[in-house]
Each structure stands twice: as structure tokens, then as C-alpha cells.
Amino acid sequence: MCGNLGLLLGEDCAFSAEDAAEAMTRVVAMRGAQSYGFWRATPSQLSVHRAVLRKRADLATTLRSALARKGRCQKDQRPLVVGAHLRFATSSRSFAKEAHPHSWLGPVRTEVNGIKTTRIVLCTHNGDFEALDIGKLFGGDSRPMALDELRRWLSVRLGRPAPCAADSCALAGCLDLLFAAGDATSAARLALARLDDIRAGDATLRSTLIDGLKAGLDADALTKLLKERYPSNMAPLSAPDAQRIAKDALAEFQKGDLRTAVVRVLKNAHGAFGVAAHASAAPGAVVLGSVKQPMIVGIGRGFVAYASERAALHVGCVGSHLEARYVLREGDVISVVSGTGDHCGAVLQRATLADGSFSTLEDFDGVSELMARPVSPSQFGGDVVGKDLADLPAVLRAITRSFEDGPNKMTASAFSSKLFDAQRRASSHLDLVIIGVECSLWVAEQWAVNLRAACPSLRVVVASSNKALAALTACHNAITCNGATPSETVFPPGLKASQACRHALALAVSHSGQSFPTLHAARALKAAGADVFCVAGQLDVVIADDVIGQQFAPGSPVTDRVFSTNAGIRLAEAASLTTAATHHLLTELLVRVARAAPARDVALSRHDLDELATLARTSVERDLPKLCGGAHDAAVVGRAWGDHAVEPLIAFTAALIYILVTVTAGLPIAHAIAQACGLSKGSPWNYVILFADALLYTFFTVVFSLLLRLIQGRTLLARFGKRTCLVLDVPMVHQCAVAFAQKLFGLSYGLNGCEFAGGNPGDHAVHKCLHRIVRGTLVAVGVPDGRLKALVDVECATFLTALQLKSLSNWGVGAEVCTVGHHSYTPDVVDRAVIFDFDRPKFLSEVRHNMGSTVEPVARRMLYLAEPTPSPPNVRGRVVGAVSHGSEQDLAGALASHAVVEALYEGRVASLERLGAVYVLF
């Protein structure tokens, strides 16, 4: 994953290149930030910079500083062209020489149209370059050439080996070869390229063509000259071949410009490409290309900007001055050439790989309300994770409102109508295919379970986007996954994936709206005949226009295929708000789907759904703000666990200071005390004192850590060093929490880092995590609300898991266990507890079984095994389930039906609150 961004600034541009590049980099850096590079071109100077980013450096400010060091461009030196690239290693490691922009030949002294000059061709590329079809490139039969062979082929024709191993360097070599306009040397090299290695690299043949081109010979004269000078020791050159070489040399000399070179490469290349190319011969120009990779170009007064992330055009000074934009379609090549006037007088022309002819680009979309909201630079600085947590309640409240009166209401109606359409269901093998990766997938899996509980008749499949993509695009029997094809492990057996998905609904879950596996899987699902919907952070995402067909020009209608959390761009890599927002959006969608379902397809009554919606709304409006406010028990436990995490660093720092001070002063502490007490220098006790000082030097960090623990009231005999933290909860919670924590600590120093793992206490947590327990292991256990009949067994299993983990001890010390949940019960094995003091209404099962003040889980379980109260008291009012089931005669049946509501409360509301608490804790 890599990112492109660039600017072309004219004299009337209102902002500097440094400001714009820094702001755009904040967004594009989400695609990769291990190394970076850029070119900076003015009419009189071209400079290139490449570097590897320091581990804890900020990429945006680093790139800004590097750009500023190249000199501030005055308005009379414009147009200024800046093309930058942010790299995440794929085909080669992150070294400075592997960073973009790439050039195979580098600066070469040559003659262009009779003028001696230095020529260099540069390109930046996000995507993967896999092979080039050499046969089709020269109009012959297909002959794909993979990268290793291509590098050898290019090194013969370009006269030097590849400067680095990156795939993008080979792409740059192709452009070096194909860009020949006005340069006799390059035209001669290209005309001979189709021949075998010996003749293609022969200096005599090349010099012959160069002389003929410089002399202005026509095709016949050049053919004659080539035959006359043809080396006698080579294989004979036929007359047709000689004529073709002469004609090719003349054609490339006259028409082989950079934009044509980009078209020819992309048309015959295999892979994915978001390309930006620049040549020193045209300092005010850049060529952009897009194949299976996003690229967008925007214009405003005095500037043209481009990026691989569309949100980069809506950020900072670029976003505030943007007037129109164009999203490159598959196979588009855009030529941008500066001039004078508005938009720095740039002339933008477009060609497609199908025809290759360029014409003026006129399909710009003016800025509209449908596009991404401008991102303020104030969102960039400070604690971006803390800002996300602070914004979380407001974003979730806005999602609720959007389902009451907003675009999500319209989309939910369309989704539900399609989902339960009888004709569609009769013609399809599946009703719904849900795809996503990482947190989006885990949230979607939880939702799929809850959706099946609410609507048991639905045929729902949820899968990793990568697995779904493999099933949809690979040969059915060619690619295996644990001994079975992806189709057999994801989709119903006996059917190809494309057959199973025909006429089904597909829901692609991706906050960015362009996670590559999800994007490509969504394309494959659409091609298979599925009706694709998506869940994203905003309407203006790649899936919306690329797969669904949303338009963004002013006045365009809003599609009813995109669910939006309206969380917008979030720069924190540790995902918290985006995950919670997606979860809550799916909760609102579940309620509306169940309300729209035919009575035979839904397991809940109207009143059940209303109560579930009320519980979710109360959580968002009242309870989550308490969690995210920073004063909850979760923050207190987080600070205490933070003391554990920073202890090794504090002890190391104290030891360093102690050694520096005592050794520099020549007074180890025990020796200094002894001298102050009058011990003579000749006393044999000096050896004992010195030995004590040596022991203190050796074990200073241990002694200091014990004193620190004693002062802070922490466990004294916990193991020293890096802590391990385990999160035990349902899969959605523990997977999202561990991913959040790992990224949060991704740049920590070795002395204050933590290791994280997780498991499901109702399933495999003991087998997965038992061997990780040592003295002082930190264990966060999410406890379902066992006061509810449907959850009491899971609560008992959770506490049993906590007991088993706590039982592993040495010197009487084991793991430090903290429970997270709604119930105040804390067994002896629990050291800390994060208890939600939320005023949750009672559920019907609590009242029917006269649960009262019973707190111990096993006792509650025994009460639930007994028969419910035969004569129910008045259970109206704030009792969940009372309206639907409170007056039924079949009490056991009523409670069994009501168990679905309890399970959905756990899956949609309680689990999100526990996840939010763990986010705050970490």
C-alpha cells in the first residue's frame, strides 16, 4: 500500500506548496508511511528527495521540512510542480534508494530537438507492477514478461542495470525506454528494443539510427543507411525488419511523448497502477494514470492537485479552495500541462487505454454537498485517539437521527425491501453476503449472528473480503484453503460462489470505503449479480461511485445503497470511533430490517423492537458519554495499569541517573554513608561496604521497582519487565480491543511496551491464554450481564475462566484480573472491577423469577432453572418485555421468546459498552 499526492501551483495560488503538501500528507499517509520522496520542479530547477521515515517521526511535518529545505518558490518562479509518494514496502524493503520517485536512467545528458540538455524521467506509483506484455507492446503476439526477466531485458536496452529492486523502478525503466520524442538516442534505443539482446544492445546499430535521425533522413534513406552500416558478424537483417526499424525510429522521434509512453505501458502491463510521471523536458507538466488503483485530480484558483485518496483534496488549504474535481475511471490517463490564467492555466486532457487519443477533459464535478466535508487542520494535532473517544457519543447520536430522518432511513428502507422481496428470494440461493476485513469484519460477524437471531429465515453468509474475493475470482478447484476451496468454506456447498451470490444482497463494510480487499470483492460480487450495498464513514468513498454508481456533481441524487456513519476521515490508526460507529449503525439497521420483515420471518414483536431501540438509544445518549468522559472507573483502572507499563522505563531512568551521579562523584551511596559515619579508609569493613554498593548497582532496578510499587500500592512480587495484557470477551469485543491496543502501543519503547492477546471466555480463552499467565499478567474480562436468563450461563463460564487463569500463581501471586460489566458482583478472584452504574430497566425474566437482590451467579442460575412465577405481579412500566410477554399464560414460552431480546441486548448494546470501556482503559 502506497500513496500518491501532488500539486501544480500557478502565480495566483493563495497558499504555499509546503502548507498544501503537509495537509494532504496527513490523509494520504494512511496508505503507508515507511519511506517517502518527492520531486520539486520549477521552470529553472528540478530537485529530488528520498528518505526513510524515522520510526517515531511525523511524516507530514518531515515531508514539509524536506520540501522547505529545497527553497521557497517565489511566484515569479512558477509554475511549481511537486509530486510526492508515501511508501509501504511491498516488492522490496524500505530503504532510501527504494523510495519514490523512481528513474531507471537518472539524469542523462542528451540532445532534445537539437538542444543539448539534461533529461530525466521520474515516476511515482502506488499499486503492484507484476509483468509487461512485450509482444503486445510492439504490436505482436502476447509475450508477458515477469519482473525479473523484464529487468534483465531493460538493462540490455537501457544500457545499465536496475538501480534498485522495487517494481516501480521497472515501471520507470519502461517509461525511460518509451519516452523518445525529440531525442534521437532514445528513439534509436526504442526502435531496436524489439530485436534480440545482441542487436538491441549493439552500439553500431544505435549510432547509425542516431546519426540518421539527427541528419533528418526519411524512412527510405534511414533504411538504406542501416543496411550499409549493419555489422557483418551479426545475423542477417531482412529488408522488412530494416524498414520497420527505420519507421519506428522516425515515429518515436516525432510522437513518442511522455503521456503516450504512460498509455502504452499501462495498456500492456499486468498489475494495479496509480501512476504520476514527470519529465524534466516539461517542468510544468505531469501525467496521471489509473488502473485498479484510485486517483483523483482537483482544480481551484491557481492550482491543480492530485492524490490517491480523494479526501486529500478536501483537507486544509486545498479543500477550502477546491472548485471542482475529477475521479479517474478505470484505464484513464490524464495529462496536466500548466499555462497562464485560472487554475494556473492548466490544460487537462484525458485518454483511455482503449483508444489512446487525448482530448480536453471537461467532465469535472463542481464541489457539492455530497462530497467529503472539508477537514480542518485542527483535527491533525494532539491526541487523535483521545479526540475520537471524546467525539464518539456525538457521532453515535447523529447516526440514530440519520435513521429517523436522513439518508440512512432511505437506504434502510431500500435494503429491507430488497432483502425480503419474495421474487428475489425465490430466485437466489442466499439472501445476504456480508464482507469486510479486520474490525469491520468482526463487527459484521457479530451483526450477522444477531440478524439471524432476529430473522431466523434469512440465509446469511459473512466472510473476510479476501476469502470472498478468492472464492469469486479463483478457479473453483485450483486454490485451496485448509484442504477445501474458498467456495466450500464460505458459500453453500455444491455451488460456485458466483452462482450462490446471484440475486443476493451484498453488504460491504469498510469505514474508508476503499479497503482494497473489500473494494475488489464488492466489484466481484456485483459482477456475479449481487445487489451491492455498503457501510462507510461517509458517502464520498470509492465503493460508492466505483461499484454502486453514486454521482457527486451538484444536483446529483443520493443513492439508496450507501449507509454512512458520517464519522468522516479519522486519522487515528488505532480504530475506536469508527468501529463503534459501524457497530451502532448496524444496530439501527437491524431494528429497521426486523420492523420491515414479514411476520413469519421475524422472531420479535413490534414492542420488542421498540424496547431494543430504546435500550440502544439510552446507551448512546446517556451511558456512553459517562464512559467516554474520562472520570469513569475504566479510566481509573487504565491509569493504574499504565503505572505497570511505565515501571521498567522509570526504573531504567532512575538507575541511569544513579549510576551517572554516584560514579561521577566517586561516592557510591553505601560508601558515602559509611564515610559520613566515621569509617576509616583502612578498615576491613570497607570491602563489605563496597560489596553492598556493587549489589545495589546490580539490583538497583529491582530495588527501585519494589519501592515504586510499595509507594503506589501495587503488587510487590509481580514479574519485572514488559507486561502482557489479555482481553477476554466475545469475539467482536476482544478482537477489536486487541487490535486497538496493539496499534496504540505500536510505537512504544521496548521498556514501556505491552504484549496483547485475547480470547472468548465462553469458548477457547483458557486454551489460548492459560500459557501466557505469569505473575502480574493483566487480564481484562468482559462479563455479560448474567442477571438476564439468556446470559447467566455465559456469565458463569466467564467467571470460571477468570478463576482458572487466576489459579496459576507463584509465590502466591498470579494474574491481575479486572472485570468489565454491568453487574456489581465481584468474586474473590477479581482484583479490580469496572462496573457500569447505569440505571438499566429490569427485564421480564428477572421479574418472573423473583430475582430480587440475588447476586451470586450460580444462585441466580439455580433460580432460573426453577419454574417462573405462575401469577406474575404487575410487570408494566420500566420492565423490558412486559408489553409483549407480561400477560401471556405460557410463561416458559414467553420467556423463551423474550430470550431473543436479551441476546440482542447483549450483542448490540452491552457488548458495545464493554468495548467502549476497554478503549477508555487502554
Salt bridges, closest charged atoms under 4 A:
GLU18 OE1 - ARG72 NH1 3.71
ASP19 OD1 - ARG64 NH1 2.61
GLU22 OE2 - ARG26 NH2 3.45
GLU22 OE1 - ARG64 NH1 2.98
ASP58 OD1 - ARG26 NH1 2.77
ASP148 OD1 - ARG151 NH1 3.02
GLU149 OE2 - ARG143 NH2 3.88
ASP176 OD1 - ARG119 NH2 3.88
ASP183 OD2 - ARG119 NH1 3.86
ASP196 OD2 - ARG199 NE 2.85
ASP197 OD1 - ARG157 NH1 2.85
ASP211 OD2 - ARG229 NH1 2.93
ASP241 OD1 - ARG244 NH2 3.04
ASP248 OD2 - ARG194 NH2 3.00
GLU252 OE2 - ARG264 NH1 2.81
ASP257 OD2 - ARG259 NE 3.66
GLU309 OE2 - ARG31 NH1 3.29
GLU323 OE1 - HIS343 NE2 3.00
ASP332 OD1 - ARG350 NE 2.93
ASP342 OD1 - ARG301 NH1 3.57
ASP363 OD2 - ARG329 NH2 3.87
ASP388 OD1 - ARG570 NH1 3.14
ASP391 OD2 - ARG570 NH1 3.05
GLU404 OE2 - ARG617 NE 3.81
ASP431 OD1 - ARG424 NH2 3.02
ASP431 OD2 - ARG425 NH2 3.17
ASP431 OD1 - ARG459 NH2 2.95
GLU438 OE2 - LYS743 NZ 2.99
ASP531 OD1 - ARG561 NE 3.02
ASP540 OD1 - ARG310 NH1 2.84
ASP540 OD2 - ARG325 NH1 2.63
ASP545 OD2 - ARG310 NH2 2.92
ASP546 OD2 - ARG523 NE 2.61
ASP560 OD1 - ARG561 NH1 2.79
GLU588 OE2 - HIS584 NE2 3.52
GLU588 OE1 - ARG592 NH1 2.75
ASP601 OD2 - ARG425 NH1 3.34
ASP608 OD2 - HIS885 NE2 3.35
ASP610 OD1 - ARG595 NH2 2.80
ASP623 OD1 - ARG622 NE 2.71
GLU647 OE1 - ARG709 NE 2.68
GLU647 OE1 - ARG714 NH2 2.90
ASP729 OD1 - ARG914 NH2 2.88
ASP763 OD2 - HIS764 ND1 3.29
ASP785 OD1 - ARG787 NE 2.84
ASP785 OD2 - ARG840 NE 2.99
ASP793 OD1 - ARG861 NE 2.64
GLU795 OE2 - HIS823 ND1 3.78
GLU795 OE1 - ARG860 NH1 2.88
GLU816 OE1 - HIS644 NE2 2.96
GLU816 OE2 - ARG832 NE 2.90
ASP831 OD2 - LYS806 NZ 2.69
GLU846 OE2 - ARG840 NH1 3.11
GLU888 OE2 - HIS885 ND1 3.18
GLU906 OE2 - ARG914 NH2 2.74
GLU913 OE1 - HIS822 NE2 2.43
